[in-house]
Amino acid sequence: MKRLLLLLLTPLISFAYIHNAEREICTQLLSAIFQNKKVIKVYSTCPEISQNNTTDSKIILVDTPKKADLIITNKYIDIQSNKPIFVRKYYLLKKYKKRAIGGFYWQKGRPNIIFEGKNLKKFNIILPDNFQRFIEYAPEE
Amino acid sequence: MISQYSTKIYTLLLIVIVTVFVYMYFLVADIQQNLSKNMDNIILNTAKELAQNITTNLKADLHGRAIVSTFYKDEAFQKDISRDLSLLATSSFRYVYILYKDKRGTYRYLADGSHDEKGTLGQPLNVDKSRWDKVYQTKKGYVLHQQQLQSLWTTYLHPILCNNKVVAILAIDFSFEVPQHITKALTPLNRSFLFIFGAISILILLLAIEFYTNYKTRLRSFTDSLTGLYNRHYLRIFLEKNRIDTYQILILDIDYFKKVNDTYGHKAGDLILTGIATILKTSTRQEDIIFRYGGEEFLLFIKVQDNISLAQVVAQRIKNNVEQKEFLYENQNIKVTVSIGINEYPKKFKTITDAIKYADKMLYIAKREGRNCIRTEQKIYKDNQKLSTENIKEALEQNRVICYYQAIFNAQTREIEKYEALVRIIKEDGTVISPCFFLEQIFGTTLYTELTHIVITTVFKQIEKKGIKININLNFSDILDNKVYETIITTLENNKKYASLLTIELLEYELPENINRVKEKIEHICSYGTTIALDDFGSGYANYEIFKYLPITILKIDGSLIKDIADSEISLKIVKSIIVLAKELNIEMVAEFVHSKEVLDVVTTLDIEYIQGFYLAEPTQSIKPITKRNNIEN
């Protein structure tokens, strides 16, 4: 009975849980990327990151990539800006190889965070110590 | 018998049914859990076997090459292995993939057979490193129950060994589909239980409603609809279930209730009954039980606590509260009073019926003594002379009933004119007992009728023998009592010749409600020549209206007025006014209770025809023939 109820409720709870967790993780990541910025201007194509649901007041969504400090995207689009990109799919790291500073995505039910060490350097971004373990360099065998 | 236990049987059956179903429910839940565990084991064993086979094949395909570099360098090999793995990815095994741990401790894909969220070669995967590392350390398979991952149930980690060293891990993620299948399979059973529990709940609800309805009906059958008090039906049950010696009994009657009904109507009567019921409730305690015993009669059981007798206190409180209460009906204030009879010692009676009867008798006394009062048996218990019904019965059977005769004198001539017969019982030890010690006990019984018959017969014998006028005492209720009345008529019929020498003194307490019936009977008695006197006039209810209805020829002025006539001016004035009335109505008078020379002197100055009292002559068993010598001086 309990299990049946749990199974019925799981999709709903999962959806809400994941959605909230994603937003929270994204907020934390932005704060880690721009540690010294009082206002972080973000251009986002992701529905989970919008003006209505950002929990951090220092994050401001802007309507063009040019005005943004960071571009967050979950799909491949032609971005006319040289601003750093943060992706929501792993394959986009490859697509924006030169400008993607990292990504946050779900893989096999697990949340994954990756930062591209080379691009972080390029944009002079220094992550706090607790994020150092997510920095990727060329895969080692 | 069956209906008596039906509720208990149904309740027991219901408990058994509910218990069985609850047990079955938990049994099924247990089965479900075991089934789930077994399925888990089956799938896990399958996964282990598959992982072992894959590892064996992989090793064979590697031909001794280093696994990680081979995957990176040989793209075709990597694709083949991924394709092989994809064959295992089913609805049960959601993800099947091989990860290796790089020098920095990051787990990365070597191959992925998953159909969705497929990882690419070298792509890192965020895993629970501490647990995955265990596989590297122990070189044994590890079952990881996922608790933090939402869509996964269990993960099986299988080490891929090379030279007894873990070089990679084959991971198989189980989806939720397996437990879902089990749950789905058991859903109909669970649903059945839901329906059964629902049905049982409805059944319990219906039973509760039924029980409540029965309770209400039962309560209604035990209570009086007007007053909300218990009725006689419940009295029987109450008496069966309670020890009566823990209670004292009060019987209460609303005085002149019939008059209220006749004057103001039955609605007003109902209002008063309800009001009295409220007073009774507020004047008693929770543990006291109140019944509406009759029309305007209430029976109260006052609980005795710590051997403290409360009956009189409660009775007095009720009486006072009723006296103070004004019942407002159609802008008219109606005031009533109550008479209360108390039985303080019910345990002294053989049966509860006797105890109630005794309280009823006390009530009768209270009513007869003027109403709006309380009477208790205490006085009677203190008085050892009171005869029991048995004693009186024996006295009647053994002819120990006699008459004493007190002379009544002519006030002017001071000669005996007639006698008043006064009934006495001779106890076995020879003691002479006055009527106040035995009449109350037998009032309304056949013994009373028998006693009346004996008195009248004895008096007629004396009349026949002595040729004198004799008075006897009767109540209005005696005239109304058909048996007593028949006895009177029969005796008069048998003694027609002397009937005119008999005078019946009616005790003047109150005007009977059915005065016309009394009138009819009195007139019939008078038709034999018997005369009617009104006794004790001037005290209690001095109702002048009585002269309108009854052929009263003699008026006996009450002793309480005569006894202090020498000292009390008001008594003298009252007596004088009675005399004026009597003269106006042409009725002769007798002054009773002449107990001293002073009283005699005053009485003889008044225009009263006859005098009677201990100063003149005490009651005696024998009658002296009336001669000129039988005067006061003698």
Interface residues (C-beta under 8 A of the other chain):
Chain A: M1 R3 L4 L7 T10 S14 Y17 I18 Y90 W106 Q107 K108 G109 R110 P111 N112 I113 I114 E136 P139 E140 E141
Chain B: A29 Q32 V68 S69 Y72 Y95 Y97 D102 K103 R104 R108 S114 E117 G119 T120 G122 Q123 P124 L125 N126 V127 Q146 L149 Q150 S151 L152 D173 F176 P179 Q180 T183 T187 N190
